[in-house]
Amino acid sequence: MGETLLIQNIGLLQTPVGSDRHCGARQAENRRLKNASVLCRDGRIAAIAEDGQLPQGAEGAQVYDAGGRLVTPGLIDAHTHLVFGGWRQGEIPLKLRGAGYLDILRAGGGILDTVRHTRAASEEQLFEKSRAFLDEMLSLGVTGCEIKSGYGLDLDTELKQLRVIQRLRREHPMDVSATFLGAHAVPDEYKGQADRYVDFVCGEVIPRVAEQKLADFCDVFCEDGVFDVQQSRRILETGKQYGLLPKIHADEIEELGGTELAGELGAISAEHLIAAGERGMQALKQGGVIACLLPQTSFYLGKTFAPARRMIELGIPVALASDFNPGSCPSCNLQLSVNLGMLRYKMLPEEVLTAVTVNAACACGTERECGTLEVGKKADLVIWDAPDWEMVCYRFGSNQAKTVVKHGKVLER
């Protein structure tokens, strides 16, 4: 018998159920067990009991007393850009004077500034910086995440970023999914030659990424002034040919047609979607695409918020993520997305929990391993300093994750 942990005296255990995308009315369906206990063995959930009962096989287990607190699945952040060099606090005065995101990008700032710093950073420097971010995220209740490249925009640096992500996957407790986002912007050396840069990404970079097995997904920033729909289609279709499942940054600033492309290609997820219209949302529904929404980015940039309520009404599965990056969301605190999901998207607390657990797991391709508290899944859970999930949604500005259990082990904060 392997290492065994019994978490008992759980006031309320709340979790979605299943290993598929939850949409429509089902997005609000959570199982609630009172006075529960969870038995973890060899990093998996071996049994769950309620009403003060103890699971069979709990004898001799290490015991953790939850003290009557709330327990949920570990949270999953399905959209981050956390491997990068430098920071971008110097853009604040420009933004305060009215410069927009695309204005800064066209002037050589924004993503291109981070590209310069990321190219200059060593692989070890990027790893140490990124590992610290994952440590912080774990302390905030996040047990799995997706990480994108996209701050290299050349062959060597994109591969460097992806190698860092793979090392994090091997050496850090966090479950990590890897996304190639070489089409995040057009680099300086291809300025005014976006089609030529797309040729480079499709002809040289994607084959190397696939050959070295460095990514699970392929993403593209489909946006006015970045990559148009035809360029985005070519990149994502090339990625699919090489076994990289498609994701897409779509309709963040302009309704360009990225959501329709996501539906057409059957993308795993379409992300941002602030400007998504009715036609695009219908395409997401028809394509079974997860809408991965990023409320902290809307908050930080002072933009409108994506139409989450309409998406849920249409039967589109909604996930919430942080979008942690140095420019438009310098926050890796997924709890703030939880708060904003309720306050700005008007999502029910149960819908929010589904959005940051099982739907996020589906967006990361890890739904059979995590995202819910069920027998056989990874023993990844959070003991909250709260009596119920409504309190977690209600309070903001404080870390309410008291204890994180990852692979059946209690992590020290």
Secondary structure, DSSP 8 states (H G I E B T S, - for coil): ---EEEEEEEEEEEE--SSS---GGGGG--EEEEEEEEEEETTEEEEEE-TT---TT-TT-EEEE-TT-EEEE-EEE--B----SS--GGGHHHHHTT--HHHHHHTT-THHHHHHHHHHS-HHHHHHHHHHHHHHHHHTTEEEEEEE--S--SHHHHHHHHHHHHHHHHHSSSEEEEEEEEESS--GGGTT-HHHHHHHIIIIIHHHHHHTT--SEEEEEE-TTSB-HHHHHHHHHHHHHTT-EEEEEESSSS--SHHHHHHHHT-SEEEE-TT--HHHHHHHHHHT-EEEE-HHHHHHHT-----HHHHHHHT--EEE---BBTTTB----HHHHHHHHHHTT---HHHHHHHTTHHHHHHHT-TTTSSS--TTSB--EEEESSSSHHHHHH--SS--EEEEEETTEEE--
